[in-house]
């Protein structure tokens, strides 16, 4: 039997559609009031200074058991840095560090997920900071999903990782006579993320 020229393209489209994985992931908006973006950096090589960013937003796609469908994107406003010391925070905002007037936001976009078991894995993505975009990997844990007392579906995650601030051009620092740095180069990141499913 000879197929018409119109049927062949239709069959090709059908094959593509049937072979494509179903996308069932739901989109969750990050609930900033129940989430946190934290970091810590060595001071004088003997202690850690902790800080947070209080102004951020984003969303993630999630369907339990289907990491191939997951994604996350978040934007953090650098002006919102808070280490509990006004003078230090003002210094972090200026040209020595974040230069918030020129680079007001930090953005993370995921590129993939790899699970180690049912609840823990790695999220790979690109981090844009100080005008530089580089890949990063964070260890993350799925904390679970539920429906809250007001009928909203929620999902929660924890994540942590570390970066070298010099890679993003954040090179300000003074060396001590002992050989260490007043401000360490390694920045440890800690995230607690709770999202609300879009209706």
KESE-372409 format. One record per atom (N, C-alpha, C): atom name; y, z, x. Coordinates in pm, 1 decimal, always signed. Layout:
SITE;CA;Y;Z;X
...
END
This chain:
SITE;N;-118.9;+0.0;+83.9
SITE;CA;+0.0;+0.0;+0.0
SITE;C;+124.8;+0.0;+88.1
SITE;N;+221.2;-80.6;+55.4
SITE;CA;+342.8;-93.6;+134.1
SITE;C;+453.3;-9.0;+70.1
SITE;N;+508.8;+82.9;+152.3
SITE;CA;+615.3;+169.8;+102.6
SITE;C;+749.2;+98.8;+106.2
SITE;N;+830.8;+122.5;+5.2
SITE;CA;+962.7;+59.4;+2.7
SITE;C;+1053.1;+124.5;+107.2
SITE;N;+1159.3;+52.3;+141.2
SITE;CA;+1252.8;+104.4;+240.9
SITE;C;+1321.8;+231.7;+192.2
SITE;N;+1333.8;+250.3;+60.6
SITE;CA;+1400.6;+370.2;+7.8
SITE;C;+1310.6;+492.8;+11.2
SITE;N;+1178.5;+470.8;-3.0
SITE;CA;+1085.0;+584.4;-7.7
SITE;C;+1068.0;+647.9;+129.3
SITE;N;+1066.3;+567.8;+235.1
SITE;CA;+1042.7;+620.3;+370.0
SITE;C;+1146.0;+725.4;+409.6
SITE;N;+1276.1;+699.5;+394.9
SITE;CA;+1373.5;+804.0;+429.5
SITE;C;+1356.7;+931.1;+346.4
SITE;N;+1320.8;+914.8;+216.2
SITE;CA;+1301.2;+1031.5;+132.0
SITE;C;+1184.4;+1115.0;+180.6
SITE;N;+1076.6;+1049.3;+225.4
SITE;CA;+961.6;+1122.0;+278.3
SITE;C;+997.8;+1197.5;+406.0
SITE;N;+1080.1;+1137.2;+488.9
SITE;CA;+1121.8;+1202.2;+613.2
SITE;C;+1203.8;+1327.6;+583.4
SITE;N;+1292.1;+1319.1;+485.7
SITE;CA;+1372.0;+1435.0;+447.1
SITE;C;+1282.6;+1546.1;+392.7
SITE;N;+1183.3;+1509.7;+312.4
SITE;CA;+1091.9;+1607.9;+255.4
SITE;C;+1014.3;+1680.7;+364.5
SITE;N;+970.4;+1608.1;+467.3
SITE;CA;+896.3;+1669.2;+577.5
SITE;C;+983.0;+1770.1;+650.5
SITE;N;+1108.1;+1734.8;+675.5
SITE;CA;+1200.2;+1825.5;+743.6
SITE;C;+1222.8;+1952.2;+662.1
SITE;N;+1244.7;+1936.1;+531.4
SITE;CA;+1269.5;+2051.3;+445.9
SITE;C;+1148.2;+2142.3;+436.9
SITE;N;+1030.4;+2085.7;+428.8
SITE;CA;+909.0;+2165.3;+418.5
SITE;C;+875.9;+2237.1;+547.4
SITE;N;+913.3;+2180.6;+660.7
SITE;CA;+881.3;+2241.3;+789.7
SITE;C;+984.8;+2344.7;+832.2
SITE;N;+1103.7;+2343.8;+770.1
SITE;CA;+1208.1;+2439.4;+806.9
SITE;C;+1174.9;+2577.0;+751.8
SITE;N;+1193.3;+2683.0;+832.5
SITE;CA;+1164.0;+2817.9;+784.7
SITE;C;+1258.8;+2859.7;+673.9
SITE;N;+1206.1;+2932.4;+578.0
SITE;CA;+1289.8;+2981.3;+468.2
SITE;C;+1387.1;+3085.6;+520.4
SITE;N;+1509.5;+3081.1;+471.9
SITE;CA;+1611.2;+3177.1;+514.0
SITE;C;+1634.1;+3276.0;+401.3
SITE;N;+1579.7;+3397.7;+420.3
SITE;CA;+1592.4;+3500.0;+318.1
SITE;C;+1682.7;+3613.8;+362.0
SITE;N;+1736.9;+3604.6;+483.1
SITE;CA;+1817.2;+3714.4;+534.8
SITE;C;+1940.3;+3737.0;+449.1
SITE;N;+1965.4;+3863.7;+420.8
SITE;CA;+2084.5;+3901.8;+345.2
SITE;C;+2197.7;+3932.9;+443.5
SITE;N;+2320.3;+3916.0;+397.9
SITE;CA;+2436.5;+3945.6;+480.9
SITE;C;+2489.2;+4084.7;+447.4
SITE;N;+2511.6;+4162.5;+551.8
SITE;CA;+2565.2;+4298.1;+539.2
SITE;C;+2700.3;+4303.9;+609.8
SITE;N;+2798.3;+4362.8;+544.2
SITE;CA;+2927.6;+4387.6;+606.8
SITE;C;+2925.0;+4524.7;+673.6
SITE;N;+2972.8;+4530.0;+797.7
SITE;CA;+2973.2;+4656.5;+869.7
SITE;C;+3067.4;+4755.2;+800.8
SITE;N;+3015.0;+4872.8;+773.7
SITE;CA;+3092.4;+4980.5;+712.7
SITE;C;+3152.7;+5063.5;+826.2
SITE;N;+3277.3;+5033.1;+861.1
SITE;CA;+3339.1;+5095.9;+978.2
SITE;C;+3354.3;+5246.8;+961.6
SITE;N;+3364.3;+5294.0;+837.8
SITE;CA;+3381.7;+5437.5;+815.8
SITE;C;+3254.0;+5516.0;+844.1
SITE;N;+3140.5;+5445.5;+852.8
SITE;CA;+3013.7;+5511.3;+884.9
SITE;C;+2947.5;+5447.9;+1007.3
SITE;N;+3028.1;+5386.9;+1091.2
SITE;CA;+2980.4;+5324.4;+1214.0
SITE;C;+3069.3;+5370.0;+1329.6
SITE;N;+3021.9;+5347.6;+1451.7
SITE;CA;+3102.6;+5385.3;+1567.7
SITE;C;+3075.7;+5289.9;+1683.3
SITE;N;+3180.8;+5265.7;+1762.0
SITE;CA;+3173.0;+5185.4;+1883.0
SITE;C;+3220.9;+5273.0;+1997.5
SITE;N;+3128.8;+5314.0;+2082.7
SITE;CA;+3162.7;+5407.4;+2188.6
SITE;C;+3129.2;+5355.2;+2326.7
SITE;N;+3189.3;+5418.8;+2427.3
SITE;CA;+3160.9;+5382.7;+2566.1
SITE;C;+3184.2;+5504.6;+2654.3
SITE;N;+3131.7;+5499.3;+2775.5
SITE;CA;+3162.3;+5602.4;+2874.2
SITE;C;+3161.7;+5541.8;+3013.9
SITE;N;+3247.2;+5597.7;+3097.4
SITE;CA;+3268.1;+5547.5;+3232.9
SITE;C;+3277.2;+5666.8;+3327.3
SITE;N;+3222.8;+5651.9;+3447.1
SITE;CA;+3229.8;+5757.7;+3546.4
SITE;C;+3373.8;+5781.0;+3592.1
SITE;N;+3407.5;+5907.5;+3609.3
SITE;CA;+3537.7;+5945.5;+3666.3
SITE;C;+3512.2;+6027.2;+3792.9
SITE;N;+3571.2;+5979.8;+3904.1
SITE;CA;+3554.9;+6045.1;+4034.1
SITE;C;+3408.3;+6055.5;+4076.1
SITE;N;+3323.9;+5973.6;+4013.6
SITE;CA;+3180.3;+5965.2;+4045.8
SITE;C;+3103.5;+6092.5;+4012.7
SITE;N;+3165.5;+6187.7;+3942.9
SITE;CA;+3094.8;+6313.5;+3915.6
SITE;C;+3089.7;+6348.8;+3767.5
SITE;N;+3168.2;+6278.9;+3683.8
SITE;CA;+3168.5;+6310.7;+3541.4
SITE;C;+3188.3;+6182.7;+3461.4
SITE;N;+3170.2;+6193.3;+3331.1
SITE;CA;+3187.3;+6078.6;+3242.6
SITE;C;+3305.5;+6099.8;+3149.4
SITE;N;+3387.1;+5996.6;+3136.4
SITE;CA;+3492.2;+5995.1;+3034.3
SITE;C;+3441.9;+5910.1;+2918.4
SITE;N;+3443.4;+5967.4;+2799.0
SITE;CA;+3396.3;+5896.2;+2681.8
SITE;C;+3513.4;+5844.6;+2599.6
SITE;N;+3489.9;+5734.7;+2531.7
SITE;CA;+3592.1;+5678.6;+2446.1
SITE;C;+3532.5;+5603.0;+2329.1
SITE;N;+3616.4;+5567.0;+2234.6
SITE;CA;+3574.4;+5489.3;+2117.8
SITE;C;+3679.8;+5384.6;+2086.5
SITE;N;+3639.5;+5287.9;+2003.3
SITE;CA;+3731.8;+5194.4;+1940.0
SITE;C;+3721.5;+5220.3;+1789.8
SITE;N;+3833.9;+5253.3;+1727.6
SITE;CA;+3829.4;+5295.1;+1587.2
SITE;C;+3851.5;+5181.2;+1489.0
SITE;N;+3900.4;+5065.8;+1537.0
SITE;CA;+3932.9;+4955.1;+1446.7
SITE;C;+3843.9;+4835.8;+1479.9
SITE;N;+3748.9;+4808.6;+1394.5
SITE;CA;+3656.6;+4697.6;+1416.8
SITE;C;+3601.5;+4649.8;+1283.0
SITE;N;+3548.5;+4528.5;+1283.7
SITE;CA;+3489.9;+4471.2;+1162.8
SITE;C;+3384.2;+4370.4;+1203.6
SITE;N;+3298.5;+4336.7;+1108.9
SITE;CA;+3195.1;+4238.1;+1138.3
SITE;C;+3090.7;+4233.4;+1028.9
SITE;N;+2987.4;+4156.8;+1054.2
SITE;CA;+2879.7;+4140.8;+957.3
SITE;C;+2752.2;+4103.2;+1031.1
SITE;N;+2638.9;+4128.6;+966.2
SITE;CA;+2511.0;+4087.2;+1023.8
SITE;C;+2418.3;+4037.5;+913.7
SITE;N;+2332.1;+3944.2;+950.8
SITE;CA;+2227.4;+3893.9;+862.4
SITE;C;+2097.2;+3962.6;+898.0
SITE;N;+2028.5;+4014.8;+797.8
SITE;CA;+1907.8;+4093.0;+826.2
SITE;C;+1806.5;+4078.8;+713.6
SITE;N;+1682.1;+4057.4;+752.9
SITE;CA;+1566.4;+4060.2;+662.8
SITE;C;+1454.0;+4124.9;+741.9
SITE;N;+1403.1;+4236.8;+692.7
SITE;CA;+1301.3;+4312.0;+765.6
SITE;C;+1184.2;+4223.3;+805.7
SITE;N;+1145.6;+4231.8;+932.9
SITE;CA;+1029.6;+4159.2;+981.2
SITE;C;+1053.8;+4015.3;+1018.5
SITE;N;+1179.6;+3967.8;+1011.0
SITE;CA;+1209.9;+3827.4;+1040.6
SITE;C;+1325.0;+3815.8;+1141.6
SITE;N;+1301.4;+3856.2;+1266.1
SITE;CA;+1410.2;+3853.0;+1365.2
SITE;C;+1465.7;+3714.2;+1393.4
SITE;N;+1388.8;+3610.4;+1360.0
SITE;CA;+1439.0;+3474.6;+1379.3
SITE;C;+1554.8;+3442.9;+1284.5
SITE;N;+1571.0;+3524.8;+1180.5
SITE;CA;+1678.1;+3503.3;+1083.7
SITE;C;+1796.9;+3598.4;+1104.8
SITE;N;+1787.4;+3685.2;+1202.3
SITE;CA;+1892.1;+3785.5;+1221.7
SITE;C;+2009.3;+3729.3;+1300.9
SITE;N;+2126.6;+3780.6;+1274.5
SITE;CA;+2245.7;+3748.6;+1353.9
SITE;C;+2348.0;+3857.9;+1332.3
SITE;N;+2440.6;+3870.1;+1425.6
SITE;CA;+2547.4;+3967.3;+1412.9
SITE;C;+2671.5;+3915.1;+1482.9
SITE;N;+2786.3;+3941.0;+1425.3
SITE;CA;+2913.7;+3909.0;+1487.0
SITE;C;+3012.1;+4020.4;+1454.2
SITE;N;+3080.7;+4070.1;+1555.8
SITE;CA;+3174.8;+4179.5;+1535.8
SITE;C;+3299.1;+4157.6;+1620.5
SITE;N;+3412.7;+4201.2;+1567.2
SITE;CA;+3541.1;+4192.4;+1636.4
SITE;C;+3601.0;+4332.0;+1646.2
SITE;N;+3642.3;+4368.2;+1767.7
SITE;CA;+3698.6;+4500.5;+1794.4
SITE;C;+3843.4;+4484.5;+1838.3
SITE;N;+3931.4;+4561.1;+1780.4
SITE;CA;+4072.4;+4557.2;+1819.5
SITE;C;+4095.2;+4653.4;+1936.5
SITE;N;+4136.3;+4597.7;+2050.4
SITE;CA;+4146.8;+4675.6;+2173.1
SITE;C;+4255.7;+4781.8;+2165.7
SITE;N;+4354.9;+4758.4;+2082.2
SITE;CA;+4462.5;+4855.7;+2066.0
SITE;C;+4409.8;+4989.9;+2017.3
SITE;N;+4293.6;+4989.5;+1951.9
SITE;CA;+4240.9;+5110.7;+1889.3
SITE;C;+4161.0;+5198.8;+1984.3
SITE;N;+4165.4;+5170.3;+2115.0
SITE;CA;+4091.1;+5252.3;+2210.8
SITE;C;+4139.9;+5397.1;+2205.2
SITE;N;+4046.3;+5490.2;+2214.8
SITE;CA;+4079.0;+5632.2;+2205.8
SITE;C;+3985.8;+5711.5;+2295.9
SITE;N;+4043.9;+5770.7;+2400.6
SITE;CA;+3966.1;+5856.8;+2490.4
SITE;C;+4008.8;+6002.7;+2479.6
SITE;N;+4095.1;+6031.6;+2382.7
SITE;CA;+4139.7;+6168.5;+2364.7
SITE;C;+4256.8;+6207.6;+2452.3
SITE;N;+4316.2;+6110.3;+2522.2
SITE;CA;+4432.0;+6138.2;+2607.5
SITE;C;+4531.1;+6023.2;+2593.0
SITE;N;+4648.3;+6050.9;+2540.4
SITE;CA;+4744.4;+5945.1;+2509.5
SITE;C;+4787.5;+5867.3;+2633.4
SITE;N;+4814.2;+5936.8;+2742.7
SITE;CA;+4857.3;+5867.9;+2864.6
SITE;C;+4748.7;+5774.4;+2916.1
SITE;N;+4625.8;+5821.2;+2914.8
SITE;CA;+4515.0;+5737.7;+2960.8
SITE;C;+4495.0;+5618.7;+2867.8
SITE;N;+4506.0;+5641.4;+2739.0
SITE;CA;+4487.8;+5530.9;+2644.0
SITE;C;+4596.6;+5424.7;+2660.6
SITE;N;+4720.4;+5469.4;+2684.4
SITE;CA;+4828.5;+5373.0;+2708.8
SITE;C;+4801.2;+5292.1;+2835.7
SITE;N;+4745.5;+5358.0;+2937.2
SITE;CA;+4712.0;+5287.3;+3061.0
SITE;C;+4601.5;+5184.5;+3035.4
SITE;N;+4502.9;+5221.0;+2955.7
SITE;CA;+4394.9;+5127.6;+2924.2
SITE;C;+4447.2;+5005.8;+2848.3
SITE;N;+4552.2;+5023.8;+2771.6
SITE;CA;+4606.2;+4913.0;+2691.4
SITE;C;+4692.1;+4817.2;+2773.8
SITE;N;+4740.6;+4860.1;+2889.6
SITE;CA;+4832.5;+4774.1;+2963.5
SITE;C;+4760.6;+4673.9;+3052.4
SITE;N;+4837.1;+4604.5;+3137.4
SITE;CA;+4783.8;+4492.5;+3216.1
SITE;C;+4679.9;+4534.7;+3319.4
SITE;N;+4676.7;+4663.7;+3356.4
SITE;CA;+4577.1;+4709.0;+3453.6
SITE;C;+4435.6;+4699.0;+3399.0
SITE;N;+4422.7;+4712.8;+3267.1
SITE;CA;+4289.9;+4711.8;+3206.1
SITE;C;+4280.2;+4606.4;+3094.9
SITE;N;+4296.8;+4646.2;+2969.5
SITE;CA;+4266.9;+4557.7;+2857.3
SITE;C;+4375.9;+4455.0;+2827.6
SITE;N;+4498.8;+4481.0;+2868.1
SITE;CA;+4608.5;+4387.2;+2843.1
SITE;C;+4607.5;+4342.3;+2696.6
SITE;N;+4624.0;+4439.6;+2607.2
SITE;CA;+4602.7;+4414.2;+2464.8
SITE;C;+4702.5;+4315.1;+2405.1
SITE;N;+4820.1;+4301.5;+2464.9
SITE;CA;+4915.7;+4204.3;+2411.6
SITE;C;+4865.5;+4061.1;+2430.2
SITE;N;+4797.5;+4036.0;+2541.0
SITE;CA;+4745.6;+3901.7;+2567.4
SITE;C;+4605.4;+3882.3;+2510.2
SITE;N;+4524.2;+3988.9;+2513.4
SITE;CA;+4386.2;+3980.9;+2464.9
SITE;C;+4363.6;+4093.8;+2364.1
SITE;N;+4407.5;+4074.4;+2239.7
SITE;CA;+4405.1;+4183.8;+2141.6
SITE;C;+4267.0;+4221.5;+2089.2
SITE;N;+4167.4;+4135.0;+2107.8
SITE;CA;+4035.7;+4164.1;+2050.9
SITE;C;+3924.0;+4144.0;+2153.0
SITE;N;+3813.7;+4210.2;+2125.4
SITE;CA;+3686.3;+4188.8;+2194.3
SITE;C;+3586.6;+4142.4;+2087.9
SITE;N;+3508.0;+4040.4;+2119.0
SITE;CA;+3418.3;+3981.5;+2019.1
SITE;C;+3275.9;+3974.0;+2073.5
SITE;N;+3181.3;+4013.7;+1989.6
SITE;CA;+3039.4;+3998.4;+2022.8
SITE;C;+2974.2;+3907.6;+1920.3
SITE;N;+2901.1;+3806.2;+1968.7
SITE;CA;+2824.2;+3716.2;+1881.9
SITE;C;+2681.4;+3709.1;+1934.0
SITE;N;+2586.4;+3740.5;+1848.3
SITE;CA;+2446.5;+3738.7;+1890.8
SITE;C;+2395.9;+3596.4;+1910.6
SITE;N;+2300.1;+3582.9;+2001.7
SITE;CA;+2233.8;+3454.7;+2025.1
SITE;C;+2083.8;+3462.6;+1998.9
SITE;N;+2029.7;+3584.3;+1983.4
SITE;CA;+1887.2;+3596.8;+1956.6
SITE;C;+1842.0;+3741.5;+1960.9
SITE;N;+1722.3;+3764.4;+1907.3
SITE;CA;+1662.7;+3897.6;+1903.6
SITE;C;+1519.4;+3890.0;+1955.0
SITE;N;+1476.3;+3995.7;+2022.2
SITE;CA;+1338.6;+4004.6;+2069.9
SITE;C;+1287.5;+4145.0;+2041.7
SITE;N;+1183.1;+4154.2;+1960.6
SITE;CA;+1131.4;+4284.4;+1921.5
SITE;C;+1023.8;+4331.6;+2019.3
SITE;N;+1029.3;+4460.6;+2056.3
SITE;CA;+924.8;+4522.5;+2137.2
SITE;C;+816.7;+4582.5;+2048.1
SITE;N;+856.1;+4629.8;+1932.0
SITE;CA;+763.0;+4678.5;+1829.8
SITE;C;+833.5;+4664.7;+1695.2
SITE;N;+784.2;+4734.7;+1593.8
SITE;CA;+841.2;+4717.3;+1459.5
SITE;C;+986.5;+4765.0;+1448.4
SITE;N;+1023.1;+4862.2;+1531.3
SITE;CA;+1153.7;+4925.2;+1513.8
SITE;C;+1250.3;+4909.0;+1630.6
SITE;N;+1201.4;+4868.3;+1746.8
SITE;CA;+1287.5;+4861.3;+1864.1
SITE;C;+1280.1;+4724.2;+1929.4
SITE;N;+1390.3;+4684.0;+1990.1
SITE;CA;+1391.9;+4553.6;+2055.3
SITE;C;+1521.6;+4531.6;+2130.1
SITE;N;+1551.9;+4407.1;+2153.8
SITE;CA;+1671.4;+4368.4;+2228.3
SITE;C;+1749.3;+4265.2;+2147.3
SITE;N;+1880.9;+4277.4;+2153.2
SITE;CA;+1967.5;+4175.8;+2095.2
SITE;C;+2045.4;+4112.0;+2208.7
SITE;N;+2036.9;+3981.3;+2216.8
SITE;CA;+2109.5;+3905.0;+2316.5
SITE;C;+2231.1;+3841.7;+2251.5
SITE;N;+2340.3;+3835.3;+2326.2
SITE;CA;+2460.3;+3776.1;+2269.8
SITE;C;+2565.6;+3748.5;+2374.3
SITE;N;+2678.0;+3698.5;+2328.5
SITE;CA;+2791.6;+3669.9;+2415.7
SITE;C;+2903.8;+3767.1;+2384.0
SITE;N;+2957.2;+3828.4;+2490.0
SITE;CA;+3067.6;+3921.6;+2475.7
SITE;C;+3193.2;+3858.8;+2535.1
SITE;N;+3296.4;+3847.7;+2450.6
SITE;CA;+3425.0;+3795.4;+2495.7
SITE;C;+3521.4;+3911.5;+2510.8
SITE;N;+3567.6;+3931.8;+2633.9
SITE;CA;+3655.3;+4043.1;+2667.9
SITE;C;+3751.3;+3997.9;+2776.8
SITE;N;+3879.0;+4028.7;+2761.2
SITE;CA;+3977.7;+3994.0;+2862.9
SITE;C;+3980.6;+3843.4;+2889.8
SITE;N;+3951.7;+3764.5;+2786.5
SITE;CA;+3953.9;+3619.3;+2800.6
SITE;C;+3831.8;+3560.6;+2867.0
SITE;N;+3729.3;+3642.4;+2892.2
SITE;CA;+3606.8;+3597.0;+2959.7
SITE;C;+3489.0;+3615.8;+2864.7
SITE;N;+3401.3;+3515.0;+2855.1
SITE;CA;+3281.2;+3523.0;+2771.6
SITE;C;+3157.7;+3519.2;+2860.2
SITE;N;+3073.5;+3621.4;+2849.1
SITE;CA;+2951.9;+3631.6;+2928.7
SITE;C;+2838.4;+3685.2;+2842.8
SITE;N;+2713.4;+3651.6;+2879.2
SITE;CA;+2599.7;+3703.5;+2802.7
SITE;C;+2572.6;+3850.4;+2832.2
SITE;N;+2531.3;+3922.5;+2730.2
SITE;CA;+2490.6;+4061.9;+2745.1
SITE;C;+2364.5;+4084.7;+2663.1
SITE;N;+2290.1;+4188.5;+2700.6
SITE;CA;+2171.1;+4229.2;+2626.1
SITE;C;+2180.5;+4376.7;+2594.3
SITE;N;+2157.4;+4411.2;+2468.5
SITE;CA;+2160.2;+4550.2;+2424.6
SITE;C;+2023.0;+4590.4;+2372.6
SITE;N;+1981.9;+4712.1;+2403.7
SITE;CA;+1862.1;+4769.4;+2343.1
SITE;C;+1901.2;+4823.6;+2205.6
SITE;N;+1820.4;+4793.3;+2104.2
SITE;CA;+1857.8;+4842.3;+1971.6
SITE;C;+1737.5;+4898.3;+1897.4
SITE;N;+1769.0;+4981.0;+1798.5
SITE;CA;+1667.3;+5044.7;+1714.9
SITE;C;+1704.8;+5027.2;+1569.0
SITE;N;+1607.2;+4990.0;+1488.0
SITE;CA;+1628.3;+4978.5;+1343.4
SITE;C;+1610.6;+5116.8;+1282.5
SITE;N;+1715.6;+5166.6;+1219.0
SITE;CA;+1709.2;+5300.9;+1160.1
SITE;C;+1661.7;+5299.7;+1015.7
SITE;N;+1661.6;+5181.5;+953.6
SITE;CA;+1607.2;+5171.3;+818.8
SITE;C;+1703.4;+5113.1;+717.6
SITE;N;+1653.2;+5095.3;+597.0
SITE;CA;+1732.8;+5045.4;+485.0
SITE;C;+1710.1;+5136.0;+364.6
SITE;N;+1808.0;+5136.4;+274.4
SITE;CA;+1795.2;+5214.0;+150.5
SITE;C;+1901.6;+5169.0;+51.8
SITE;N;+1888.5;+5219.1;-69.8
SITE;CA;+1991.2;+5200.9;-171.7
SITE;C;+2061.7;+5333.5;-190.4
SITE;N;+2194.4;+5333.4;-170.4
SITE;CA;+2267.8;+5459.2;-177.8
SITE;C;+2287.3;+5503.0;-324.0
SITE;N;+2340.9;+5623.7;-346.1
SITE;CA;+2355.9;+5674.6;-484.3
SITE;C;+2446.2;+5590.6;-573.6
SITE;N;+2523.5;+5497.9;-514.9
SITE;CA;+2614.5;+5414.0;-592.5
SITE;C;+2560.0;+5273.1;-613.2
SITE;N;+2433.5;+5253.0;-575.0
SITE;CA;+2369.3;+5125.3;-598.2
SITE;C;+2389.2;+5021.0;-490.3
SITE;N;+2444.3;+5060.8;-375.7
SITE;CA;+2464.6;+4967.2;-265.4
SITE;C;+2345.5;+4968.7;-170.5
SITE;N;+2297.6;+4851.1;-133.3
SITE;CA;+2190.8;+4840.6;-34.2
SITE;C;+2251.9;+4850.8;+104.7
SITE;N;+2194.7;+4936.6;+188.0
SITE;CA;+2247.9;+4961.7;+321.5
SITE;C;+2139.5;+4946.4;+427.6
SITE;N;+2183.6;+4911.6;+549.3
SITE;CA;+2093.9;+4902.8;+664.3
SITE;C;+2163.8;+4964.3;+783.9
SITE;N;+2086.4;+5034.8;+867.8
SITE;CA;+2146.6;+5102.4;+981.9
SITE;C;+2075.0;+5072.7;+1111.8
SITE;N;+2152.1;+5066.4;+1219.5
SITE;CA;+2099.3;+5034.9;+1352.3
SITE;C;+2172.2;+5116.7;+1458.3
SITE;N;+2102.6;+5142.4;+1568.9
SITE;CA;+2163.8;+5200.0;+1688.1
SITE;C;+2142.2;+5102.8;+1802.9
SITE;N;+2238.4;+5095.8;+1894.6
SITE;CA;+2225.1;+5005.5;+2009.3
SITE;C;+2296.4;+5064.6;+2129.6
SITE;N;+2245.5;+5031.0;+2248.0
SITE;CA;+2311.1;+5076.4;+2370.2
SITE;C;+2285.0;+4976.0;+2481.8
SITE;N;+2372.2;+4978.1;+2578.7
SITE;CA;+2358.3;+4888.2;+2693.0
SITE;C;+2462.7;+4922.8;+2796.9
SITE;N;+2474.5;+4839.1;+2897.2
SITE;CA;+2575.4;+4862.2;+2999.5
SITE;C;+2622.6;+4729.6;+3056.6
SITE;N;+2748.0;+4729.1;+3099.2
SITE;CA;+2806.7;+4610.6;+3160.7
SITE;C;+2883.0;+4653.3;+3285.2
SITE;N;+2910.2;+4558.5;+3371.8
SITE;CA;+2995.9;+4580.4;+3487.6
SITE;C;+3132.5;+4522.6;+3452.9
SITE;N;+3232.2;+4608.7;+3442.7
SITE;CA;+3363.9;+4563.4;+3396.6
SITE;C;+3423.6;+4457.3;+3488.1
SITE;N;+3386.1;+4456.7;+3615.4
SITE;CA;+3440.1;+4356.9;+3708.4
SITE;C;+3403.5;+4215.4;+3665.3
SITE;N;+3286.8;+4200.5;+3600.4
SITE;CA;+3243.2;+4066.7;+3556.9
SITE;C;+3340.9;+4006.3;+3457.1
SITE;N;+3413.4;+4090.4;+3385.2
SITE;CA;+3511.1;+4043.1;+3286.3
SITE;C;+3653.9;+4048.8;+3341.5
SITE;N;+3665.5;+4059.0;+3472.0
SITE;CA;+3797.2;+4058.0;+3534.6
SITE;C;+3871.8;+4188.9;+3527.1
SITE;N;+3805.8;+4297.6;+3486.9
SITE;CA;+3869.0;+4429.4;+3479.6
SITE;C;+3843.2;+4500.9;+3612.5
SITE;N;+3926.1;+4470.8;+3709.6
SITE;CA;+3898.7;+4512.9;+3847.3
SITE;C;+3985.1;+4628.9;+3894.9
SITE;N;+4076.6;+4676.1;+3810.2
SITE;CA;+4164.7;+4784.4;+3854.4
SITE;C;+4082.3;+4906.9;+3894.6
SITE;N;+4119.6;+4967.8;+4004.9
SITE;CA;+4051.6;+5089.1;+4048.1
SITE;C;+4096.5;+5131.5;+4186.3
SITE;N;+4086.7;+5259.5;+4210.4
SITE;CA;+4122.4;+5314.3;+4340.4
SITE;C;+3999.0;+5376.8;+4404.0
SITE;N;+3983.1;+5351.0;+4533.5
SITE;CA;+3870.2;+5407.8;+4606.8
SITE;C;+3907.3;+5545.3;+4660.8
SITE;N;+3809.3;+5633.3;+4663.8
SITE;CA;+3829.9;+5766.8;+4719.2
SITE;C;+3785.1;+5768.6;+4864.7
SITE;N;+3829.5;+5868.6;+4937.5
SITE;CA;+3789.3;+5881.1;+5076.7
SITE;C;+3639.0;+5899.3;+5090.4
SITE;N;+3578.6;+5957.5;+4989.2
SITE;CA;+3433.6;+5979.4;+4991.2
SITE;C;+3355.4;+5850.3;+4971.2
SITE;N;+3425.9;+5743.9;+4931.2
SITE;CA;+3360.5;+5615.1;+4911.6
SITE;C;+3341.4;+5576.1;+4766.8
SITE;N;+3352.6;+5671.7;+4673.9
SITE;CA;+3337.9;+5640.6;+4532.5
SITE;C;+3467.4;+5588.0;+4473.4
SITE;N;+3461.7;+5555.3;+4345.9
SITE;CA;+3578.9;+5503.5;+4275.0
SITE;C;+3633.1;+5608.3;+4178.9
SITE;N;+3765.8;+5610.2;+4164.3
SITE;CA;+3826.4;+5699.3;+4065.3
SITE;C;+3774.4;+5665.0;+3926.3
SITE;N;+3767.6;+5535.0;+3894.7
SITE;CA;+3710.7;+5485.9;+3768.8
SITE;C;+3590.5;+5398.1;+3802.1
SITE;N;+3474.4;+5432.1;+3749.6
SITE;CA;+3353.4;+5356.7;+3779.5
SITE;C;+3356.8;+5215.3;+3724.0
SITE;N;+3276.2;+5129.0;+3781.6
SITE;CA;+3268.1;+4990.7;+3734.1
SITE;C;+3168.8;+4974.0;+3619.2
SITE;N;+3066.0;+5056.6;+3616.7
SITE;CA;+2965.5;+5045.4;+3510.5
SITE;C;+3014.9;+5111.8;+3382.9
SITE;N;+3009.3;+5036.8;+3274.5
SITE;CA;+3050.3;+5087.9;+3143.8
SITE;C;+2927.2;+5093.5;+3054.1
SITE;N;+2895.9;+5211.6;+3005.6
SITE;CA;+2782.6;+5228.1;+2914.6
SITE;C;+2832.0;+5219.5;+2770.5
SITE;N;+2764.3;+5139.6;+2691.3
SITE;CA;+2803.5;+5111.8;+2553.7
SITE;C;+2707.3;+5181.5;+2457.9
SITE;N;+2761.2;+5239.0;+2351.8
SITE;CA;+2679.5;+5306.1;+2251.4
SITE;C;+2731.2;+5269.4;+2112.4
SITE;N;+2643.7;+5215.3;+2028.4
SITE;CA;+2682.4;+5169.3;+1895.1
SITE;C;+2597.3;+5235.0;+1787.3
SITE;N;+2661.4;+5275.7;+1682.0
SITE;CA;+2594.3;+5318.3;+1558.8
SITE;C;+2650.5;+5232.1;+1447.1
SITE;N;+2565.1;+5150.3;+1387.9
SITE;CA;+2613.2;+5050.8;+1291.3
SITE;C;+2543.4;+5070.8;+1156.2
SITE;N;+2624.8;+5080.0;+1051.7
SITE;CA;+2575.7;+5084.5;+915.3
SITE;C;+2641.9;+4972.7;+837.2
SITE;N;+2560.9;+4897.0;+765.0
SITE;CA;+2615.3;+4784.7;+689.0
SITE;C;+2583.1;+4793.4;+541.1
SITE;N;+2669.2;+4732.5;+461.1
SITE;CA;+2650.8;+4727.9;+315.2
SITE;C;+2622.0;+4584.2;+274.4
SITE;N;+2514.5;+4564.0;+202.4
SITE;CA;+2473.9;+4430.3;+160.5
SITE;C;+2574.1;+4370.1;+62.3
SITE;N;+2610.5;+4244.4;+91.2
SITE;CA;+2701.6;+4174.7;+1.4
SITE;C;+2634.0;+4145.9;-130.9
SITE;N;+2711.2;+4156.7;-238.1
SITE;CA;+2657.0;+4132.5;-371.6
SITE;C;+2701.6;+3996.6;-423.2
END
